[in-house]
Amino acid sequence: MADNIVKLRPTRPCPICGKPSSQQFHPFCSARCADIDLNRWLSGAYVIPARDDEEAGADTPPEVEGDGGDAG
């Protein structure tokens, strides 16, 4: 059955364990490493850092931040 597999992707090291990747589980070497990666995604281990504090202040115009000024 492995004789009729057409290699379309270059063999690279598995991003989880470093072993050569398998065509069946590309880019991983096995189903175990693919499951480890999926668990990392689902548990939130892969996170893009963001700074919400700076972005929230940049969206508010300076006139709104004050006490209103000409109220009377």
C-alpha positions in Angstrom: 0.0 0.0 0.0 2.9 2.4 0.7 4.1 1.8 -2.9 1.4 3.9 -4.5 2.0 7.0 -2.3 3.1 10.0 -4.4 5.5 12.3 -2.5 4.2 15.8 -3.0 5.9 17.5 0.0 9.5 17.6 1.0 10.5 15.7 4.1 11.1 18.0 7.0 11.6 17.5 10.7 8.5 17.1 12.8 7.8 20.4 14.6 7.0 18.5 17.8 9.8 15.9 18.2 12.2 16.6 15.4 12.0 13.2 13.7 11.6 13.1 9.9 8.0 13.9 8.9 5.7 11.3 7.4 3.6 11.9 4.3 0.6 10.5 6.0 0.7 12.9 8.9 2.5 15.8 7.2 4.1 18.0 8.7 4.2 15.6 11.7 5.9 12.2 12.0 2.9 10.5 13.6 -0.7 10.8 14.8 0.6 11.3 18.3 2.6 14.4 17.4 -0.4 15.7 15.4 -2.6 15.2 18.5 -0.1 17.0 20.7 -0.1 20.0 18.4 -3.9 20.0 18.3 -4.0 19.9 22.1 -1.7 22.9 22.2 -4.0 24.9 19.9 -7.1 24.0 21.8 -5.6 24.7 25.2 -4.4 28.1 24.2 -0.7 27.4 24.3 -0.2 29.0 20.9 -1.1 32.7 21.5 -0.2 35.8 19.6 0.7 38.5 22.2 -1.4 41.7 22.0 -1.6 44.9 24.0 -5.3 45.8 24.4 -4.5 48.7 26.8 -2.7 50.8 24.2 -5.1 50.0 21.4 -8.2 51.0 23.4 -6.7 54.5 24.3 -5.8 55.2 20.7 -9.3 54.7 19.4 -10.9 57.3 21.7 -10.8 60.9 20.4 -9.2 63.5 22.8 -12.5 65.5 23.1 -14.4 62.5 24.7 -11.8 61.9 27.3 -12.2 65.4 29.0 -15.1 66.8 31.0 -16.9 68.4 28.1 -15.5 71.9 28.3 -18.2 74.4 27.1 -21.1 72.9 29.1 -21.8 76.2 30.7 
